[in-house]
Amino acid sequence: TSNDDGGGQKTLQNHLNESLINWPEFWATDHKETDWLLEPLLAKGRAHALYAEAKSGKSWILLACVAALATGRPILDRPAGDPINVLYVDFEMTPADLMDRLTEFGYTADDDLTHLHYALLPQLPALDTYDGGRTLLETAQSVGAEFVIIDTFSRAVAGEENSADTTRDFYRCTGLQLKKAGIGWLRTDHAGKDKERGQRGSSAKNDDVDIVLQLTKAETAEATARKIKTTHRRM
């Protein structure tokens, strides 16, 4: 910054000034309790992490939930309602995988899925960089998304996925920008070798989100059972 003519410093100061709370306005505003898109999984404007062992069904469950939100179908305890715009950024599945799952959930070509903005295997700048965060935010805003799914964290970043620095860079470049814009988001991740210790890698992965969800799977003679447990919650 020693070679800066002052313009850059002034711009940074303006950004900070815009973030300062106006206290009379703050107290005059009704700050509501957390509202939910899909209680108790997806909260409006909040940051989430969902982790599980590989092939446990986290993407399967998320797709079922957001497809219902995008079409206004009932899901879990949420009754039918108006469609919600969701941006799903999928770094793993193929078109055949996606069709198989949607068909399994009962969707056909006759269903209106236009509110589910599905980016399949996107060529997106890494989300632990400002280019990636800016691109994702602008895309989410362009489609009017209220919620963004990032599936999976390890494939969305350039840094070492287990590093605390990568998690912090992701939050600063992407997570924080979405949150400031009032857009909720969720990133999927893998469980560590010790499932009871949470997500694979740094404990910083619990610090950058408001809600941490753990999915576990159990096979029975009749069916496959899945359980989602909240392990951390800021609200």
Residue frames as qw, qx, qy, qz and C-alpha x, y, z in Angstrom:
[[0.000, 0.882, 0.470, 0.000, 0.00, 0.00, 0.00],
 [0.392, -0.597, 0.055, 0.698, 3.02, 2.35, 0.26],
 [0.207, -0.045, 0.530, 0.821, 2.83, 3.01, -3.50],
 [0.086, 0.662, 0.736, 0.113, -0.92, 3.62, -3.47],
 [0.128, 0.362, 0.113, 0.917, -2.03, 7.11, -4.42],
 [0.201, 0.043, 0.513, -0.833, -4.66, 7.07, -1.71],
 [0.598, 0.031, -0.316, -0.736, -7.56, 6.02, -3.94],
 [0.630, -0.044, -0.773, -0.068, -7.35, 2.36, -3.03],
 [0.215, -0.084, -0.713, 0.662, -7.09, 3.14, 0.68],
 [0.345, 0.057, 0.147, -0.925, -10.11, 5.45, 0.43],
 [0.658, -0.018, -0.537, -0.527, -12.14, 2.74, -1.32],
 [0.517, -0.094, -0.815, 0.246, -11.33, 0.24, 1.44],
 [0.009, -0.096, -0.524, 0.846, -12.31, 2.79, 4.06],
 [0.504, 0.008, -0.166, -0.848, -15.61, 3.42, 2.28],
 [0.648, -0.085, -0.726, -0.216, -16.36, -0.31, 2.33],
 [0.358, -0.147, -0.746, 0.542, -15.73, -0.38, 6.08],
 [0.182, 0.055, 0.241, -0.952, -17.81, 2.73, 6.68],
 [0.586, -0.066, -0.438, -0.678, -20.73, 1.11, 4.86],
 [0.623, -0.151, -0.766, 0.046, -20.58, -1.78, 7.33],
 [0.084, 0.068, -0.574, 0.812, -20.77, 0.40, 10.45],
 [0.158, -0.571, -0.806, 0.019, -24.03, 0.03, 12.35],
 [0.166, -0.422, -0.038, -0.890, -26.33, 3.03, 12.61],
 [0.093, -0.093, -0.867, 0.480, -27.52, 2.43, 16.17],
 [0.430, 0.238, 0.306, -0.815, -30.83, 4.36, 16.08],
 [0.648, 0.267, -0.447, -0.556, -31.74, 2.51, 12.87],
 [0.337, 0.154, -0.923, 0.103, -30.56, -0.78, 14.39],
 [0.090, 0.156, 0.786, -0.591, -32.84, -0.50, 17.44],
 [0.497, 0.322, 0.112, -0.798, -35.76, 0.75, 15.34],
 [0.551, 0.268, -0.659, -0.436, -35.59, -2.32, 13.10],
 [0.865, -0.201, 0.291, -0.356, -37.39, -5.53, 13.94],
 [0.217, 0.490, -0.838, -0.101, -34.61, -8.14, 13.75],
 [0.889, -0.101, -0.087, -0.438, -36.59, -11.34, 13.45],
 [0.679, -0.351, 0.645, 0.001, -35.56, -14.69, 14.77],
 [0.079, -0.301, 0.820, 0.481, -34.03, -17.02, 12.20],
 [0.767, 0.324, 0.103, -0.545, -36.52, -17.99, 9.52],
 [0.521, -0.183, 0.813, 0.184, -36.32, -21.30, 7.71],
 [0.476, 0.320, -0.534, -0.621, -36.60, -22.42, 4.13],
 [0.814, -0.070, -0.544, -0.192, -36.77, -26.01, 5.37],
 [0.382, -0.608, 0.521, -0.462, -36.74, -26.47, 9.11],
 [0.453, -0.852, 0.144, 0.220, -34.59, -27.76, 10.73],
 [0.823, 0.083, 0.287, 0.482, -32.12, -28.17, 7.86],
 [0.423, 0.339, 0.255, 0.801, -31.90, -25.00, 5.77],
 [0.162, -0.752, -0.385, 0.510, -32.17, -21.56, 7.38],
 [0.382, 0.870, 0.209, 0.232, -32.65, -18.35, 5.41],
 [0.139, 0.926, -0.228, 0.269, -29.48, -16.33, 4.95],
 [0.640, -0.639, 0.425, -0.037, -27.38, -18.69, 7.06],
 [0.372, 0.585, -0.715, -0.093, -24.23, -20.69, 6.37],
 [0.915, -0.184, 0.238, -0.268, -24.37, -24.50, 6.63],
 [0.178, 0.479, -0.849, -0.134, -22.11, -27.53, 6.37],
 [0.929, -0.046, 0.130, -0.344, -23.40, -31.07, 5.81],
 [0.150, 0.571, -0.806, -0.048, -20.88, -33.87, 6.21],
 [0.931, -0.062, 0.234, -0.272, -21.01, -37.65, 5.98],
 [0.556, -0.271, 0.717, 0.322, -18.97, -40.65, 4.96],
 [0.191, 0.297, -0.617, -0.703, -18.61, -41.16, 1.21],
 [0.368, -0.117, -0.804, -0.452, -21.69, -42.63, -0.51],
 [0.000, -0.244, -0.793, 0.558, -23.92, -42.02, 2.50],
 [0.091, 0.647, 0.720, 0.234, -26.53, -40.09, 0.53],
 [0.151, -0.570, -0.234, 0.773, -25.90, -36.43, 1.41],
 [0.074, 0.179, -0.440, -0.877, -26.23, -35.28, -2.22],
 [0.185, -0.342, -0.868, -0.309, -29.27, -37.52, -2.68],
 [0.199, -0.653, -0.631, 0.369, -31.05, -35.94, 0.29],
 [0.100, -0.481, 0.009, 0.871, -30.05, -32.39, -0.66],
 [0.089, -0.018, -0.636, -0.767, -31.36, -32.80, -4.19],
 [0.201, -0.517, -0.826, -0.094, -34.67, -34.14, -2.89],
 [0.199, -0.655, -0.431, 0.588, -34.97, -31.12, -0.58],
 [0.042, -0.451, 0.168, 0.876, -34.02, -28.37, -3.03],
 [0.066, -0.170, -0.768, -0.614, -36.02, -29.86, -5.91],
 [0.180, -0.640, -0.743, 0.077, -39.09, -29.73, -3.67],
 [0.165, -0.638, -0.194, 0.727, -38.32, -26.14, -2.65],
 [0.054, -0.260, 0.459, 0.848, -37.85, -25.14, -6.29],
 [0.198, -0.255, -0.778, -0.539, -41.13, -26.73, -7.40],
 [0.438, -0.304, 0.157, -0.831, -43.17, -25.85, -4.34],
 [0.735, -0.164, -0.635, -0.173, -43.75, -29.48, -3.42],
 [0.665, -0.678, 0.173, -0.262, -44.16, -30.52, 0.23],
 [0.676, 0.331, -0.585, 0.301, -41.03, -31.98, 1.81],
 [0.308, -0.024, -0.718, 0.624, -40.47, -33.20, 5.38],
 [0.053, -0.599, -0.656, 0.456, -42.68, -30.94, 7.55],
 [0.045, 0.344, -0.150, -0.926, -42.84, -28.16, 4.96],
 [0.556, 0.540, 0.583, -0.243, -46.22, -27.91, 3.22],
 [0.504, 0.465, 0.467, 0.558, -46.61, -27.13, -0.46],
 [0.110, -0.820, -0.152, 0.540, -45.94, -23.49, -1.25],
 [0.431, 0.880, -0.116, -0.162, -44.50, -21.00, -3.69],
 [0.885, 0.249, -0.080, 0.385, -41.36, -22.08, -5.57],
 [0.388, -0.857, 0.208, 0.270, -38.00, -20.84, -4.27],
 [0.620, 0.714, -0.313, 0.087, -35.00, -20.13, -6.47],
 [0.761, -0.519, 0.352, 0.165, -32.04, -22.35, -5.57],
 [0.476, 0.726, -0.492, -0.067, -28.59, -22.49, -7.18],
 [0.911, -0.280, 0.301, 0.044, -27.01, -25.95, -6.98],
 [0.299, 0.772, -0.551, -0.099, -23.32, -26.13, -7.94],
 [0.954, -0.122, 0.262, -0.079, -22.50, -29.80, -8.54],
 [0.105, 0.747, -0.635, -0.169, -18.88, -30.81, -9.06],
 [0.381, -0.274, 0.880, -0.073, -19.50, -34.57, -9.02],
 [0.655, 0.309, 0.659, -0.204, -22.53, -36.02, -10.82],
 [0.141, -0.020, 0.693, 0.707, -23.19, -36.66, -14.49],
 [0.484, 0.011, -0.195, -0.853, -26.39, -35.89, -16.46],
 [0.622, -0.115, -0.742, -0.223, -27.33, -39.57, -16.19],
 [0.306, -0.162, -0.739, 0.578, -26.90, -39.48, -12.40],
 [0.188, 0.112, 0.218, -0.951, -29.06, -36.37, -12.16],
 [0.579, -0.026, -0.435, -0.689, -31.83, -37.85, -14.32],
 [0.529, -0.129, -0.835, 0.079, -31.83, -41.09, -12.33],
 [0.171, -0.202, -0.644, 0.718, -32.30, -39.24, -9.07],
 [0.329, 0.111, 0.024, -0.938, -34.94, -36.83, -10.29],
 [0.605, -0.052, -0.629, -0.486, -36.87, -39.73, -11.81],
 [0.424, -0.156, -0.830, 0.326, -36.57, -41.60, -8.52],
 [0.014, 0.231, 0.464, -0.855, -38.12, -38.58, -6.77],
 [0.318, 0.595, 0.724, -0.141, -41.02, -38.65, -9.21],
 [0.139, 0.711, -0.095, -0.683, -40.08, -35.74, -11.48],
 [0.647, 0.379, 0.579, 0.319, -40.66, -35.82, -15.23],
 [0.293, 0.163, 0.325, 0.884, -40.34, -33.45, -18.18],
 [0.181, -0.708, -0.530, -0.430, -43.79, -32.13, -17.27],
 [0.505, -0.716, -0.314, 0.366, -42.54, -30.67, -13.98],
 [0.218, 0.913, -0.050, 0.340, -41.39, -27.05, -13.84],
 [0.795, -0.364, -0.105, 0.473, -37.82, -27.14, -12.56],
 [0.405, 0.712, 0.042, 0.573, -36.92, -23.66, -13.79],
 [0.351, -0.875, 0.154, -0.297, -36.43, -22.41, -10.21],
 [0.836, -0.396, 0.293, 0.241, -33.75, -25.06, -9.66],
 [0.399, 0.857, -0.324, -0.043, -30.69, -23.50, -11.29],
 [0.916, -0.260, 0.279, 0.127, -28.39, -26.50, -11.60],
 [0.263, 0.817, -0.501, -0.111, -24.75, -25.97, -12.57],
 [0.982, -0.073, 0.171, 0.018, -23.43, -29.42, -13.51],
 [0.806, -0.077, 0.187, 0.556, -19.64, -29.89, -13.50],
 [0.201, 0.975, 0.090, 0.002, -19.04, -26.14, -13.90],
 [0.655, 0.256, -0.103, 0.704, -15.77, -24.54, -15.00],
 [0.297, -0.922, -0.160, -0.191, -15.78, -22.16, -12.05],
 [0.265, 0.622, -0.510, 0.532, -12.80, -20.32, -10.51],
 [0.504, -0.154, -0.759, 0.383, -11.83, -21.83, -7.17],
 [0.366, -0.787, -0.358, -0.344, -14.11, -20.64, -4.39],
 [0.627, -0.609, -0.131, 0.467, -11.20, -19.90, -2.08],
 [0.372, 0.020, 0.224, 0.901, -10.30, -17.05, -4.47],
 [0.190, 0.481, 0.244, -0.821, -11.99, -13.69, -4.96],
 [0.301, 0.196, -0.597, -0.718, -12.66, -14.49, -8.65],
 [0.262, -0.208, -0.937, -0.105, -14.55, -17.62, -7.65],
 [0.047, -0.464, -0.666, 0.582, -16.51, -15.92, -4.90],
 [0.210, 0.415, -0.054, -0.884, -17.45, -12.99, -7.12],
 [0.303, 0.072, -0.751, -0.582, -18.53, -15.30, -9.96],
 [0.212, -0.330, -0.915, 0.096, -20.70, -17.42, -7.67],
 [0.030, 0.491, 0.469, -0.733, -22.30, -14.38, -6.01],
 [0.255, 0.339, -0.278, -0.862, -23.07, -12.70, -9.34],
 [0.301, -0.065, -0.865, -0.397, -24.57, -15.94, -10.68],
 [0.140, -0.408, -0.832, 0.349, -26.70, -16.43, -7.58],
 [0.116, 0.498, 0.247, -0.823, -27.97, -12.86, -7.79],
 [0.233, 0.218, -0.537, -0.781, -28.67, -13.11, -11.51],
 [0.380, -0.209, -0.846, -0.310, -31.05, -16.05, -10.97],
 [0.492, -0.518, 0.029, -0.699, -32.57, -14.64, -7.78],
 [0.680, -0.078, -0.715, 0.144, -31.30, -17.54, -5.67],
 [0.539, -0.723, 0.110, -0.417, -32.28, -17.54, -2.00],
 [0.769, -0.464, 0.440, 0.013, -30.01, -20.49, -1.32],
 [0.506, 0.649, -0.557, -0.111, -26.82, -21.96, -2.82],
 [0.937, -0.250, 0.245, 0.020, -25.58, -25.56, -2.54],
 [0.254, 0.748, -0.609, -0.070, -21.85, -26.23, -3.07],
 [0.917, -0.135, 0.349, -0.136, -21.28, -29.94, -3.61],
 [0.769, -0.528, -0.270, 0.238, -18.50, -30.84, -2.70],
 [0.256, -0.941, 0.150, 0.164, -16.13, -28.49, -0.82],
 [0.647, -0.390, 0.494, 0.430, -12.95, -30.39, -1.74],
 [0.547, 0.353, 0.567, 0.505, -13.68, -30.02, -5.46],
 [0.117, 0.927, 0.319, 0.161, -14.64, -26.35, -5.21],
 [0.295, -0.919, 0.208, 0.157, -11.38, -25.02, -3.76],
 [0.640, 0.643, -0.384, 0.174, -7.79, -24.82, -4.98],
 [0.110, -0.645, 0.642, -0.400, -6.08, -25.03, -1.59],
 [0.279, 0.056, -0.942, 0.177, -5.52, -28.12, 0.52],
 [0.517, -0.499, -0.455, -0.526, -9.01, -29.07, 1.70],
 [0.714, -0.458, -0.480, 0.225, -7.83, -30.05, 5.19],
 [0.413, 0.096, -0.215, 0.880, -6.02, -26.76, 5.76],
 [0.102, -0.712, -0.499, 0.483, -7.52, -24.11, 8.03],
 [0.079, -0.419, 0.233, 0.874, -6.19, -21.46, 5.63],
 [0.052, -0.170, -0.772, -0.611, -8.27, -22.93, 2.77],
 [0.163, -0.634, -0.752, 0.072, -11.42, -22.86, 4.88],
 [0.158, -0.678, -0.223, 0.682, -10.78, -19.27, 5.95],
 [0.059, -0.227, 0.476, 0.848, -10.05, -18.22, 2.37],
 [0.079, -0.389, -0.835, -0.380, -13.28, -19.85, 1.21],
 [0.159, -0.726, -0.599, 0.299, -15.27, -18.03, 3.84],
 [0.156, -0.589, 0.022, 0.793, -13.65, -14.66, 3.16],
 [0.006, -0.194, 0.589, 0.785, -13.92, -14.93, -0.63],
 [0.307, -0.222, -0.767, -0.518, -17.26, -16.75, -1.01],
 [0.336, -0.486, -0.788, 0.172, -19.18, -17.53, 2.17],
 [0.160, -0.478, -0.323, 0.801, -19.02, -14.03, 3.60],
 [0.102, 0.114, -0.372, -0.915, -20.02, -12.44, 0.29],
 [0.334, -0.343, -0.786, -0.391, -23.11, -14.65, -0.02],
 [0.335, -0.525, -0.674, 0.398, -24.06, -14.03, 3.59],
 [0.086, -0.340, -0.087, 0.933, -23.73, -10.25, 3.22],
 [0.257, -0.016, -0.517, -0.816, -26.08, -10.46, 0.24],
 [0.624, -0.039, 0.375, -0.685, -28.65, -12.32, 2.36],
 [0.787, 0.245, -0.467, -0.321, -28.19, -15.58, 0.44],
 [0.767, -0.421, 0.455, -0.164, -28.04, -18.77, 2.48],
 [0.575, 0.532, -0.608, -0.126, -25.55, -21.46, 1.50],
 [0.866, -0.335, 0.356, -0.105, -24.48, -24.99, 2.30],
 [0.370, 0.604, -0.696, -0.117, -21.29, -26.84, 1.47],
 [0.980, -0.147, -0.051, -0.125, -21.04, -30.62, 1.60],
 [0.057, 0.705, -0.690, 0.154, -17.99, -32.30, 3.03],
 [0.778, 0.030, -0.628, 0.001, -16.64, -35.70, 4.01],
 [0.727, -0.670, 0.074, -0.131, -16.44, -37.04, 7.53],
 [0.041, 0.709, -0.695, 0.114, -13.03, -37.66, 9.04],
 [0.484, 0.143, -0.863, 0.033, -11.70, -41.09, 9.91],
 [0.110, -0.263, -0.789, 0.544, -13.16, -40.65, 13.38],
 [0.095, -0.591, -0.602, -0.529, -16.80, -39.81, 12.66],
 [0.408, -0.761, -0.456, 0.214, -17.29, -38.42, 16.15],
 [0.413, -0.444, 0.026, 0.795, -14.68, -35.72, 15.50],
 [0.312, 0.769, 0.184, -0.528, -16.65, -34.20, 12.66],
 [0.652, 0.749, -0.044, -0.106, -15.68, -33.01, 9.19],
 [0.876, 0.089, 0.050, 0.471, -12.45, -34.15, 7.58],
 [0.456, 0.505, -0.056, 0.731, -9.57, -31.78, 8.24],
 [0.175, 0.202, -0.364, 0.892, -9.33, -28.59, 10.24],
 [0.105, -0.552, -0.724, 0.401, -11.67, -27.65, 13.06],
 [0.044, 0.289, -0.079, -0.953, -11.98, -24.30, 11.25],
 [0.194, -0.209, -0.762, -0.581, -14.68, -26.00, 9.16],
 [0.262, -0.609, -0.732, 0.157, -17.00, -25.65, 12.15],
 [0.240, -0.482, -0.233, 0.810, -16.16, -21.97, 12.65],
 [0.009, 0.126, -0.362, -0.924, -17.24, -20.48, 9.30],
 [0.334, -0.334, -0.708, -0.525, -20.84, -21.77, 9.39],
 [0.446, -0.328, 0.260, -0.791, -23.92, -21.24, 11.54],
 [0.885, -0.078, 0.253, -0.383, -25.21, -24.81, 11.32],
 [0.131, 0.432, -0.879, -0.150, -23.22, -28.06, 11.05],
 [0.876, 0.025, 0.101, -0.471, -25.18, -31.16, 10.08],
 [0.137, -0.379, 0.911, 0.087, -23.96, -34.74, 10.29],
 [0.832, 0.149, -0.175, -0.504, -25.57, -37.45, 8.17],
 [0.250, -0.323, 0.912, -0.049, -25.20, -41.11, 9.06],
 [0.710, 0.149, -0.436, -0.532, -26.57, -44.20, 7.30],
 [0.407, -0.221, 0.848, -0.259, -27.66, -47.55, 8.65],
 [0.482, 0.087, -0.714, -0.500, -28.78, -50.59, 6.67],
 [0.577, -0.072, 0.639, -0.503, -31.66, -52.66, 7.97],
 [0.367, 0.135, 0.902, 0.181, -33.35, -55.73, 6.53],
 [0.339, 0.725, 0.583, -0.138, -36.23, -53.58, 5.28],
 [0.335, 0.904, 0.138, 0.225, -34.55, -50.39, 4.08],
 [0.544, 0.187, -0.212, 0.790, -31.71, -47.91, 4.29],
 [0.307, -0.874, -0.359, 0.118, -32.17, -45.48, 7.18],
 [0.440, 0.410, -0.101, 0.793, -30.55, -42.05, 7.24],
 [0.410, -0.784, -0.384, 0.266, -30.26, -39.74, 10.22],
 [0.330, 0.609, -0.058, 0.719, -29.27, -36.08, 10.21],
 [0.558, -0.652, -0.369, 0.356, -28.07, -34.57, 13.48],
 [0.122, 0.918, -0.092, 0.366, -27.17, -30.96, 14.22],
 [0.783, -0.161, -0.321, 0.508, -23.74, -30.98, 15.86],
 [0.293, -0.241, -0.155, 0.912, -23.22, -27.20, 16.01],
 [0.076, 0.762, 0.533, 0.359, -25.62, -24.28, 15.79],
 [0.258, 0.126, -0.187, 0.940, -24.93, -20.58, 16.28],
 [0.352, -0.418, -0.203, -0.812, -28.56, -19.47, 16.49]]
